[in-house]
């Protein structure tokens, strides 16, 4: 009997927001030995996640793994996902979405940090010196999904029934059905300058009210507001991305940040949003949130299907 073609299952992208997350970006060590180690490690991610997650079933532990374009070529060769390319930079020098090194992204989420911590420990120990970590951030849920600048973050994310349609690749790239693209940027905020603004002025920067999280009326919402510039349409329909941003920081040393992470079935809408924010729509009408926020990292990664990763196991 012929075996029916199975649609590849995506990684755990479309999950509810958790209380904790760890983001790790690493570069691949040179040489075929490191590449072979990473390939076989890919096949172990699901089993390690299950093993750690089973210790606290209600903890909702999950892990998504993505690969930058250079790592893709080294690790997996051809075919390459149709829209995988180096991170595209946007904006003038004083307000730049810049690209920083990164071959592998891990997005580990759970309701409690100990689960994220344990899985990160297991995954990194299995990788050993096959990679070097270039950035690691531990993010936390801040009250009722507030970003560190005090506004609710995530409200206009796609609804549960729309998430897959906006994030998971279908027939448009048949070799990579079930995959996704993810773009990350680590932002640091100048909280003194931000807190010097009145609440009304902050609301005009974001385009929503601070306490009640309601969109400002068209008559008062500036076209330079963050929510105006990140609202985009194609053929008359709004195009959404799935954001799983997390606050992070070290109050003792005055560090306050947002780890931006956006998933989409093509990098194009996320890049369009970045262009609107950093260059402006029209040019010069840039996102005033950037007067208080500096992007210090930037990376674009492809997230292959879970079946692709499982198939790499020994
Ligand atoms: C500096 C870091 C950032 C912070 C603190 C931040 C915060 C926020 C907040 C508070 C909202 C309003 C509530 C909501 O709908 O979620 C929002 C909306 C949004 N943000 Fe950001 N954001 C950041 C960076 C970005 C980046 C880099 C992108 C895209 C490349 C982006 C895309 C969006 C989108 C698509 C919306 C929804 C717009 C709408 O439909 O009204 N954000 N963000």
Boltz pocket constraint, residues with backbone or C-beta under 6 A from the ligand:
constraints:
  - pocket:
      binder: B
      contacts: [[A, 147], [A, 148], [A, 149], [A, 151], [A, 152], [A, 153], [A, 154], [A, 155], [A, 156], [A, 157], [A, 185], [A, 187], [A, 206], [A, 208], [A, 226], [A, 227], [A, 228], [A, 230], [A, 231], [A, 241], [A, 243], [A, 258], [A, 260], [A, 262], [A, 269], [A, 270], [A, 271], [A, 273], [A, 274], [A, 289], [A, 293]]
      max_distance: 6.0
